[in-house]
Amino acid sequence: MKSSSSSSLSSDKLHQYCIKKDKWFDLGSKPSPFFLLCSLGLTLIFGFFILHSPNPFKVPNQQTVFVKHHQNDDEKCDLFKGHWVPDMNGSLYTNWSCPTIPDSKNCFKNGREDADFVNWRWKPEQCDLPRFDPKTFLRIVQGKTMAFIGDSVARNQMESLLCLLSKEEIPREVYKDSEDRFRTWHFPFHDFTLMILWSKFLIKGKERVINGSNTGIFDLQLDRSDDKWAQKLPNIDYAIISDAHWFFRKLYLYEGNNLIGCVYCNEPNVTDHGLGFALRMSFRAALNHIDQCGECRSKMVTLLRTFSPAHFENGAWDTGGRCNRTSPLAGDGVKLGGVDLELRRIQLEEVERAKKRGERRGKKFGALDVTGAMMVRPDGHPGSHWGNKWMKGYDDCVHWCLPGPIDAWNDFLMAVLKKEAGLLV
C-alpha cells in the first residue's frame, strides 16, 4: 500500500501544478506542449498506481486493518481458557425447533422450568469465540464424513451438532442399528455425513458374565482397538474421539493374552494400575491405530474431546446424588483438581504425542479441551428431568440438556475446523 499512497500523492501534486501552468499560459483552444507533457506525466503515474495497487478503486479502511489484527490475536489465543458471560440471545435452537432431540436430553419437555442455563456463552480471555454458524460449518465439511467415536456423552455432542445444523438443512437418517448405538445422518444438499460410532472404551472390551447375568466387570485388551469403530475409519474425514466414564468400574487389563493388572480390583497378586493408566493406554491404542491407518484418507483430522465432568452432589448416581443447580459456579473460585484434572492431563498428553508422530505421516491431531469450561456448569445437566420411567429417583448428572452448555463444544469445533481450513476465526 505504500507505493499506491505515494503514487496518489505525486499525482495530486502534478495535477495541481499543471492547472497552475495552464493559467500562466493563455493558449486558447489549442493544447500547449506543456499541457501535453503534464498529461503524459499524469498518465504514467496513474498507470503505475493501477499496476501496483492491490485494489486501486478501493479506499483503505479501518475494518481491513482490524481484521488482520484480529487474526493475529486469534493465532495466540487459547480458546479453552476463559469464562462464561451472560448472553440473552439464548440458544440457536429450541426443543420445539429440533425434532431429533432424544427424550433423555429434552429437559424442557420433561418439566424443567428454569431456563437461565441457556443464556450463557463462553468467552476466551484473549479473543472472541464466534457463535456457531451452520452455513459456515456445512461449507467447511461439504462432501465430507464426520464421526463422533466414544460413549453416550460423545453421542450427546453429536446430537447437539445435529440440532445446530438443522437450522440450515434438515438431515436424513440413513442408518440405525438394532440397539440404536450406531446412527448415521446425511445432509444431501451439502453431501455431508454425520455419524456416531459407539464405543465404551475405544479398545476391545468384554463384559464378564456369571450364571447368565452381566456383572459390570470388563476385560480390556490394551493393545487392540475396538473393531466396531476402527473398521469405519477409511471412510472418515473428521474423527472426534472421547471416552472416560466407563472406566470408573472394576476392570482387568490385558496385553495379548496376559493379565497385566486391574482397576479397582483390590486383589492379591494383581497390580492395580489405577484409572489413569487404563485411560492412557486406551487413548494411546486408539490414536496409534488412527495414525497407522494406511487406508485412511490423507487429510483426515482427529480431535480428542477432553473429559466432561459429572456434577453429582450429596452422593453418587446410585446413592442419592443430585444436580439441581440453576446457574454456573463462580469461575474464579473453581480450580481443576482431583481425577478430573488427571484425566484431562492424560488425554492432552496422549493427543500431543500423537500429534508429533502424525506429522511424519501427514495425519492431523488436535484437542477440544472442554474440561475447564464444563467444570463450572453443574446447571447444564438433565438432573431429574430426563424422563426415564424405569429409573425414577436417579438424577442424570453426566449428560447435558439440549439445548444447553454442551452447544459450546460445537462452537469450539467450528473454530478449530475454520482454523484448519485456513479461514478467519
N, C-alpha and C positions, 0 to 999 in steps of 0.2 A: 504493500500500500504506500510505501514511501515514495516510490517512483511516480505513481499516479498523482499523489498530492503535490509533489514538486512540479510535475508537468502542468497541472491545473493552475498553479501559481504563476508559472512562466507565461502560460497562455494568456491569463488575465492581464499581466503587465504589458505584454506585447500588443494586445488588443487596444489597451488604453493609449499606448504610445503611438500606434498607427492612427487612431482617431485624432489625436492632437496634431500629428503631422499633416493630416488632410485639411485641418483648419488653417494651418500655416500656408498651404499651397492652394490657391484658388484656381482649380484646373477645369472648372466647368463640368461638362458631362463626360469628358474623355478621361479614363483612368490614367493616373500618373505612373511612371516607372517605380516610384517609391511605394505607391499603394500596392502595385503588383508584388513587390518584394515583401511587403508586410503580409499580404495574403498567403504567399508561399510559405512564410515562416509559421503562420498560424496553422496551415495545413499539415506541415511536418510535425509540429508539436502535438496537434490533435491526433494524428496517426500514431505517434509514439504512445500517447495515452491509451488509445484503443487496443494496441498490441500488448501492452504491459500491465494493464489493469485487470484484476480477476473478473470484475463485472463493472465496466465503465459507466453504466447507466444506473447503478445502484448507489444511493448515498449511504456511506458508512453510518451505522447507528449503534447505540449503546447495547442493544439486545444481542448483536453478533458478538461483541466483546464479552458480554455476560455469559453467554452460552459456553464460550471457550474456557472462561474462568471456572464456571460451574463443573465442567468436565474434569478439570484438574483437581478440584476438590473431591469429586467422586472417586478418583483414582486412589486417593489416600484415605478415603472414608471407610470405616468399619460399619457396615450396615447393621450388624448384630449387636452393637454397643450403643445403647440409648435408653429411652424411657417411653412410657405410654402417655399420650396427651389427649384431652377431651376432643371429640370430633362429632358434632351433632349431625353430620351428614349421614351417619349410620352405615348400614351395610349396603352393598351394591345389589343385593337380592334379599328376598324375604322367604319365609316358609310357604307363602302363597305363590310366589312367582317361580319357585324352583320345585318342580314335581318329583325330582329324583332324591330329595332328602329322605333318608331312611327314618322310620318312626323313632328309632332309638336315639337319634340326634336331633329330632324335631321338638326342641324344648318348649316352644310356644304352644304347639299343638297339644303337648302333654301337660299343659297347665301352668307353665312358668309365667308369672305375672310381671316381674321386674324386667325392664328392657334396657337399662343403662349399660349393661355389659357389651352391647354392640356399638356404643357411642365413644369408642376409643380407637386411636390409631398409633402405630409405632413410629417414633421419631428418633432416628440416629443422631448421635451427638454432633457430628461434623457435616451433615448433609441432610437431604430430604429423601424419604422413601416414597416414590410416587404410588398413588392408588393403582390397584390392578386395572388394566385396560384390556378387555377381551379382544378388541380389534388388533391391538399390537401383539398380544400373545399369539393369537391364531396366525398372524402374518409371519411370526418367527418360526412357528412349528409347522407351517403348511407343508403337506406332503410327508410328514414325519410320524414316528410312533413313539409314544412316551409310556413308560411303565412305572408304577409305584410298586416296589417289591418289599414285602415285610408283613407285619401283623395288622390287626384291626385299626391301629392308630395311623398306619400308612394308608389304609383304605379311607379313614376319616379325612385325610388331606385330599385324596383323590376326589372324594365326594364334594368337598368344598370347591375344588377346581372345576368340577362338572357344573356346579351351580353358577359360578362366576362366568364360565364360558357360554352357558346357555342364554346369557343376556345378548349375545351376538348371534349364536347359531344353535338351534335345537339339535342335540346329538341323537344318534340312532343306536340302540343297543343291538349288538351283533353276536354276543356270546355270553352265556352264563352257565356255569357248571351246576351239577345236581345239588351241591352243598352251598351254592352261592358264595364260594370262596374266590373264584376266578371270574372276572367280568371284563368285557371289552365294549367300548363305545366308539362310534365313528362319527366324525363331523364331515359329511360328504362335500360340502361346498369348499372346505379347506383341505380335504383329504387328510385329515388329522385323526390318528387313532390313539385312544387313551385307555389304559388297562390297569387292573390291579392283579398282581401275582402274589397270592397268599403264601407266607412262609413264617412259621413260628420262630425259627432260629437262624434262618438263612443257610444253615448247614443241615446235613441229614440228621434227623432225629426220629426216634421211635419210642412210643409210649409203652411202658410196661403194663401188661395185663395179667391180673391174678384172678383165677377162678372165673374168668369171663368178664371181669369188671376192670374198667380203666382206673389206674392208680394216681394219675397226675405226675408220675415219675418218668423221666425220659432218659434214654441212652443217646448221647450225641457223638457223632463222628466228626471230630475237629478238623479233619483233613479232607472232608468231602462236602462240596456244596449241595444244596437241595436241588435235585434234578428238575423238580416241577417248575422252578423259575429259570434255572440255568439253561434248559433246552430252548427257551424262548429268546435268549439273548441275541442271536444273529439277526433278528428282525427288529431290534430296538435301537432307536437313535438317542433317546434320553432315558436314563435309569435313575430313579430316586429311591435309594435303599435306606431302610431303617429297621430297627428291632431293639428290644431290651426287656419288655415287660414279661415275656415268657421265661426269662432266666431267673426270676425270683421264686425258685422252687428247687426241690431235690433233683439233681442231675448227675449222671455218671458219664465221665468223659473218656473217649477212646481215640487212639490214633492207630489206624489199621484195625487189627482185632485185639489190640492190647489196651486194657483198662489202665489209664494213667492217673486217675484221680476222680474227684467229685466236687459238687457244690451242695452245701447244706446237708451232708450225709452223716457226719459225726460217727464214723465207723472206724474201728481199729484196722490198721494195715492199709487204709485207703486215704491218700492225701487229699485234704480239702483245699483245692486251689483258689476257691473264692469266686464270687460272681464276676468280678472284673476280668479275671483270667479267661473264663469261658466266653465272655462277650468279646474280648480282644481277639481270641483265636477264631471266633465265628466270623467277625468282620474281616479279619485277615484272609481267611479262606475265600470268602465271597469276593473281596476286592482282587485277590490274586487270580481267581477264576476269570473275572472280567478282563483283567489286564492281559491274561494269556489266551484269551479267546481269539483264535485265528480266523474264525468265520464271521466275527462281529464286524460291524460297519466301521470304516476307518475313522470317521469323525464322531464316534459315539462319545457322549458326555455322561459321566456318572456323578451324581451328587449324593452325599451321605447326609441325611437329616438327623441331627443330634437328638439326644434323649429328651422326650417330652415328659416332664414331671407330673406325677399324680398329686392330689391335694386332699387326701383323707385326713380329717381332724377328729380327735377323740376316739381313735380306734382304727383298725384296718378295715378292708372292704367287708370282711366276714365277722367283724366284732363290733359293729355299730358305728363305723367311721362315716362321717358326713362331710359334705362340701356345699354349704348353703350361703356362702358369701355373695354379695351383690355388687362389689366394686373391687378394683385391683388393690393389691397391697402397696403401701408406700415404698416406691422403688429404692429410695436412698437407704432404707433400713433393712433391705433384703440382700443377703450375700449367698452366693452359691456355696454349698457345703455338703459334706457327707457323701452319700452314694451318688446323688445327682451330679455333683462335681466330678467324681471319679469316673462315672460312665461317659460323661461328656468329654473329659480329657482323653480317655482311651480312644473314643471314636475319632476325635480330631487328630490324635497321633497316628492312627491307622490310615486315615484318608490322606494325611500328609506323606506318609510312607508310600502309599500307592501313587500319589501324585508324582513323586520323584522317580519312581520306577516306570510309571506310564509315559513319562516324557520321552523315554528311549524308544517306545513303541508307537508313539503318536496318540496314545489314549489320554483322555482328559478327565481329571477327577477334581472335585471340589466339595464344599460343605454348605449346608443350610443350618447354621448354628442357632437353633431356636430356643435352646435351653434357658438362657438368661431371660429372654422376653417372657417365656411362659411360666417361669418361677413365680412371678408376681400376679398371675391371673387365675387364682382359685375360683373366681366368679364365673369362669367360662365353661365349667363342666355341666353336664345334664343333672348331676345330683340325683334327686328323687324323680326328676321329670324325664325319665327315659322309657316309660310305657311298657315295662316288662311285667306282665301279669304273673309270671311264674316265679319271679324273684322280688316280690314286693317287700319293702323294708330294707332293701340294699340300695345304697347310692352308687352311681357311676361317677367316680372322680378321676377317671383315667382318660376317657374320650372327651370330645368337645362339642358343644352345641353348634348347630348350623341354623342361621348364621352365628358367628362368634369370633373370638380371638384367633382361632385357627386360620381364618381367612388371611391373616397377615403372613402366614407361611407362604402363601402363593404370591403375595406382594414381593417377598424375598426371592421366590423362584423366578418371577418375571424379571426382577432387577438383575439377577445373575445371568439369565439367558440373554437379556439385552446386551449385557457387557460381553458375553461370549460371542454374540453376533456382531459386535463392533458398533452398537448403537449407543446413543447418549442415554444414561440412566436418568 
